[in-house]
Amino acid sequence: TDTKFNKTTGAKYYKVATIAESENSHLIKDENIKLDLQTGDNNWAIMVGYNDGFSLHYERWGIPLALFCSFVFTLMFMFVLVSNHEHELVLHKMMPKAALKKLTKGETVVERYEMVTIFFSDIVGYTSMTSEMDPIGVMKMLNELYTQFDKLVDKHNVYKVETIGDAYMVLGGAPKKCSGAEAAEKVAIFALDAIEFVKSFKTSAGTQIKIRVGLASGPVVAGVVGVQMPRYCLFGDTVNFASRMESTSKTMRLQVAPITYRLLLDAPKYHFECEERREGNQLGVEVKGKGRQLTWWVNSASKRDGSEKAIEIQEQRRSITIPTKADQTVAEITTDADHTIPEIKTDSLTEFSV
């Protein structure tokens, strides 16, 4: 390359001239080795290459090896991602996502819910039934039954809290919050479906099973207890009351507490056919630690149409007044139609009779 100047304009330009080349110079390409050499006004470009082109000595086996290693690394990375996802799914089945997130950060998991509905069920005659079965048979029976209950939990979008022996516990209105009436409706529909399923359920050994079911509604506190094998638990009188509704219920029947009954009257999608519980000439049932309580049987449910719900909304106030024989005191359950949380007034809830 020679630098030239135009004599007329004085402009600088370059003239490239090849003064020597080898026989195979046409094989030289820009990507070959190149060395620039400055000699005064001239710039020499010295380029060398191979007759057959340049290639690494390990190119023939190196590229396949690199591709194979990349493939193996990709598989291992995908396996790790899938394993982590499966672990997360298992953990999310054990406790709510929000609670799990707090737990992994070392935070205390505790939350209050103002209005939830709790479901309890147990197997009638479980003690005598299991005394005649071996432990593996008992385990298999419970697994077959409660696997089907788990499917109903997913279907009705409620939360399974735990199983304790033959007891099955479900929660509506938490951890995913909703109105009190909606929570009661979901759990009640779940309970009716569970009873209906058990009617035709038999274990693989041909055993016929029957259950008792009870519901109660009210406030609870939920949290994770312990560090080793932590559990998501519920605390509050509502839990105890729901358990009492189950233990005082009857075979293949759904018994609900007063607040739950009141919430079901305002259920947004279903109309529930309910009847007051009566024992002979007495109304309600004796509940341990609470005395005689008004309770209702939920017999069935049917989907509402718009007109039916509209008529109920127009009612400004509903009340149930039950006089006692002894002193004519009353137990009154009232609520405004615009609210889902009832006001309960009780006086002398003993000696109910009709």
Helices and strands as residue ranges (DSSP letters): E 2-5, E 12-15, G 25-27, E 33-39, E 42-48, H 59-94, H 97-104, E 110-123, H 126-131, H 135-156, E 159-164, E 167-172, H 180-199, E 211-225, E 231-235, H 237-247, E 254-256, H 258-265, E 270-276, E 278-279, E 282-283, E 285-287, E 291-293, E 296-303, H 306-314, E 317-323, E 330-336, E 343-346
